[in-house]
Amino acid sequence: MDDKGPFDGLGLNPTWVAALADQAISQPTEIQQQAIPVVLQGKDTYISAETGTGKTLAYLLPLLERLDASSRNLQVVILAPTLELALQIHEQVRALTTAAGSDIRSQALIGGVSFKRQLEQLKAKPHLIAGTPERVLELISSRKLKMHEVRCVVIDEADRLLVDQIRETVESVIRSAPSRRQLVFVSATQQAQTSGNVRTLAPDLLMVDTGGDKVSATIEHLFVIVEQRKKPEMLRRLIHATQPERALVFVHRNTRAEELADKLGFHDLRAVWIHGAADRMERKQAMEAFRRGDARVLISSDLAARGLDLPGVTHVFNLDPPTQSQDYLHRAGRTGRAAAAGCSILLLDPQEQRLVSRYTRDLGIELQAVRLAGGALVRQAAGDGR
């Protein structure tokens, strides 16, 4: 009897398939089916798919398959825009290697952690590292991280890492690896600037795209018009009306995240926050509280939440709406994952209302106006200005 499953036909060792089964993963997603065989061949690859479709495993599994566990050299470098995402990738590697009984060693290299301590950990000779670009380059520049045997460099959340000043850091890391190394770029969207930079770094790369620029059809998109100064109170009332199991709130400014958490807490609604200026322990505690369900609301900046695995998010609230449609796509995509139902609500002041037509045009979605009446969410008919 043939008892092979869907992962067996992708070129992976049965031990990795069994390790996936230990995590209750038996069916590859579309992006995993398409990307795993390509990455296994060692080709430069751009992986693009919707948020929540398993892009991390789409590149991790073939790279783990190709690692030489008998070597004492670093072979894979994964760059991520935030320390939380780097840690998340590292933890995923550890879970897989532990379940597979593999001798592959991994390490997270992130800012906010003792440099000396990370040097000590590097003595264990990791085969794979997941880190933030600045810390990785710092270790390379100080000659503490040897790149001469690196086979692959992964740029996760490429549309964040290949723009502005951080691009120079990422490219310095890439240049420190052998010219024969494989490059893998990963993102939920394909922005023009990023695509051009990618083609410069990897002219012959293969594109594996399963619709990363699409918004899940299971997400309902709503907006409410409210004066800027009344947004925090409106958010509180919206949370009370919708009763989310877990909610993600996006803001622009770090101080606004903290102030908003305090205001919600005053009304006995526990909220935690993460942003770039917070130290590692603050961010870790916030993420743990949210994942455990001790806090139903996580308030975050765009970058801090980027790429994180946040299971069970039923509602996304945009207190500060993004001006770019692609950024709204990323935010909304934090809910409605794996075909689950989700709801994204924009809080717009009258000057921001123009964004409704922009999102509709650019993303092909329908946004419906809502209002609160008697503590309940009321969907307004077109032209209803009440």
N, C-alpha and C positions, 0 to 999 in steps of 0.2 A: 504493500500500500504506500502511495506517495503522500507523505505528510508534510511536504514542504509548504511554507507560507509565502506571502507576497514579497517579503524582504529577501528571501533566498535567491531570487532570480536577479538580484542587483549586483552580484559579484562580491558580496560580503562573506567573511568567514562565519560559520555557524555559531561561533562563540559570541559574536556581536549580536547576532539575531536573538540568541538566548538571553543576552544581557538586556535587550530591548523588551523581551517578554517579561522579564523581572520588573520592568517599569510599566507593565500593562500596555505596551505598544506593540501591536501585531500587524497593523496596516499602514504602509507608507502613504504619506500625503502625495499630492501630485508633484510638488516641487522636489520632494525626496526621490520619487521615481525617476524624474528627469535629470536631477543634478548629480546624484550619487555615481552613476556610471561615468559621467564626464569628468568629475573631480578625481575619480579613481585612475583615470588615464594620465593624470598629471598635467592636464592642460590648464592654461589661464582661463578663468571662468568668472562670469558675472551672474550671480544668483539673485533673481528678483521675484518676489512673491508677496502676497498680502501678509500683513501682520497676523501672527498667530497660526501660520501654516507649517511651522517646523523647519525654518531655514537653518537654524543652528545645527540640528542633526543632519541636515542635507549636506553640510560640509564636514562636520566632525566625524561622522562614520567612515567615509572614505579616507580621511586623513589618518585616523587611528588604524585603519586597515593597512596603510602603507608604512606606518612607523616601524622602525627596527628597535625593538625593546632590548636587544642585546648590546646596543651601542650606549656610550656614555655622553653622546653629543646631543645638543639641542637641535631639533629637526623641524618643529612647527612653531611659528609665532603668530598669535592672534591679537589684533589690536581692536580695542573697543573704546567708545567715546566716554564712558562713565565707569567708575570703579564698581558700581553695582552690576553692570552688564559683564564686566570682566570676571567678577567673582561668580556670577551665575554660570558663565561658560565653563570656568574652572570646576565648579561643583558638578556640572553635567558630565564633564570628562571623568571626574573621580567616581561618580555613580556608575558610569559605564564600565570603566576599567575594573572597579571592585566587583561588579556583577559578573564580569567576564573572567575574573581571576588573572588579569593581565598584569605584567610587570611595568607597564608604561607609567612614567612619573610625570606629573603636571604641577605647575605652580602659578599662582596669581601674582602679578607684579603691578602694584597700584600705588598711587600717591596716597598720602595720609597715613602711611605705615612706615615704621622705622626702616630707614635705608640699611642700617647695619644688620637688622634682623633678616631682611631679604637677602643680603649677601650670605648670611649663614645658611639660609635655606637653599641657596643656589649650589651649595656644596654637595647637595643630593643629586646633582646633575639631571635636571628635568629634561624630558624629551619634548615637552610641549609647554609653552607659557601662554597665558592670557593676561593682557595688561593694557594699561592706558599708555598712549604714545609717549607722553613726556617722561614717565618713569622708565619705560623700556629704553628710550634713547639715552637717558641719563646713565643707565647701567652699561649700555654699549659704549658710550663715550668714555666712561671710566675704566673700560676694558674688563669689566666684571661679567659681561654677558658675551659669550663667544658665538658668533653668527656664521662661522665658516662652513658648517655642515647643515645649515638650515635649508630644508627642501621646499617649504611653502610659507608664505606670509599671507594671512587672511586679514582683510580690512572689513570688519563688521560695521554696519551702519555707514556705508561708504559715502552716502550723501551728506553726512555730518563730518566725516574725517578728511574729505578731499576738497574742502573749501577753506578760505580765509587762512589765518596763520597756522592752524593745526596741520594743514596740508604739508607744509615744509617739514614739520616734524615726522609725519608719516613717511614722506618720501625719503628722508634721511635714514629711517629704519630700513626701508626697502633696499636702498643703495648699499647698506652694510651687509646684506645677504649676497650669496653668490649669484651671478647673472643667470645661471641656469634654473634658479628657483621658480616654483609655481606661484602665481598670484591668484587669489580668490577674493572677489569683491561681493559684498552682500548688502542688500537694501530692499526696503519695501517700495521705494519709489525710484524713478530715474529722472534726475534733473539735468538740464542741458549742460550746466557747468561741470557737474560731476562726470557725466558721460564723456565729455571732452578730455578731462583729466585722466580718466580711466584708459581711454584709447591711447593716450600718450604713453602711459606706463606699460600697457599691454596691447600692442597693435593687433595681435592675432587672437585675442581672447574669444571664447565662445559664450554666447548669451543664452542663459537658461531662464526663461521668463514665463511665469504662469499667471500674469496679470497683477503685478505689484501695484499698479496705479489705479486699481479698482477699489471701490468701497463695498464692503460686504452688504448683500441685499437684505440681510437679517437685522440691520441697524435702522432704527427710526430716528430721523433727524428733525429736531424741534428748535424753535427759538422764541424767546420772550423779550419784549422791548421794556427796558427799565433804565432809569437815570443812573449815571455812573455811581453816584454816592449811595444809592440804594441797593447796589448789587449784592453786598454781603448779606443783607437781610432777605433779599429775594432768593439767594442761594439757600439760606436756611429753610425758607418756606417751601422751596422746590424739593429739597431733600425730604422734608416732612410729608409732602404730598405724594412723592413717588416711592418712598420707602425702599431705597436701593439696598441690595444685599451687600454690595461693595461699590463705592463710588470713587472716581478719580476726578479731581478738580484741577484745571490748568490755570496758572497765573503767569504773568511776565516777570514780576519783581520778587526777589527773595524775601524782602521784608513783608510784602503783601501776603505771602504764604504763611508766615509766622503769625501775623496779625489776624488773618482769617481763621486759623486754627484756634486762637484764643477766643475769638468771638463765637465760634461754633461751640467750643467747650463751655462757655458761659451759659449756653442753653442746653447743657447736658448732652451734647452731641460730640463724642470724642473724635477728634481729627488729628492726624499726624502729617508732617510735612518733610519733603526732601528738596534740596536745591544745591547748586554747585558750591555755595559758600559754607555749607554745613560740614562739620568734621565727620570722619568715617564712622565713629561710634554713634553719633546722632542719626546718621542715615541708616545704619544697620538696625538700630533699635526701632526706627520708624517702619522700616520694611518688614521686620519681624512682627510687629504689632498688627500691621495691615494684613499680612498673610495669615496670621493666626485668627484674625477676625476680632481682635481686641479693639480695633478701631475700624469703623466702617468707611471712613473717608480718608483718602490720601491726597494731600495738596502738593502739587509739584510744578516745577518749570518744565518746558519742553525737553531740554537736554537731559535733565535728571531722570526722567521716566523712559527715555528712549531705549527701545530694545528689551526692556525688562519683561520677564515672565510674571504677569500679574493675574493669576487665575481668578475667575469668578467675578470680574468687574461687570456689573450690570448697567451702570450709568456713567457717562462722561459729561462733566459740566465744564463749559468754557467760560470762566469768569472774565478772562481777558482773551478775546477771540484773536486768532492769528490772522495776519494780513495775507499770507500766502495760502492758496487752496491746498497745496500739497501738505502743508503743516496741519491743516484741519483734517486731512485724510489720515495722517499718522495718529492724531489725537483720537478721532472717532474709532479708529481701528483697535484701540485698547479694549473695546467691548465688542460683543457680537463675534467672539472668536470661535472657530471650529463650528460654524453654522448655528451658534446659539443666538437667541434674541438679545438685542442690546438697544440702548437709547442714548443718543447724544443731544445735549441741550446747550444752546448758545444763549448767553446773557448779553444782549446788545443794547447800547445806548442809541438814541436816535441817529447820531452821526455814524455809528457802526452798521446801521441797517443795510447799507449798500453792499455789505459782504454777502448777504443772502443771494443776490443775483450773481455775484462772482463765483461763489461755491457751486451754485446750480449750473452755471455755464461751464465751468472748468471740470467739474467732477460728475456731471450728469445725474445729480441727486435731487430729490424733492425735499425742501425744508418747509415745515408747517408751523405757522404761528400758534402759540398757546398763551393762555393767561390763567391766573389763579382765581377761583371763585369758591368761597366757602371752604377753603383749605384743600380744594381738589383742582387737578389739572384739567383745563378745558381747552380742547382743540378748536381753533377758530376757523370758520369758513372763509374762503377767499373774499377779501374786501371787507371783512368784519373788523372794524377798528376799535371795538370796545375795549 
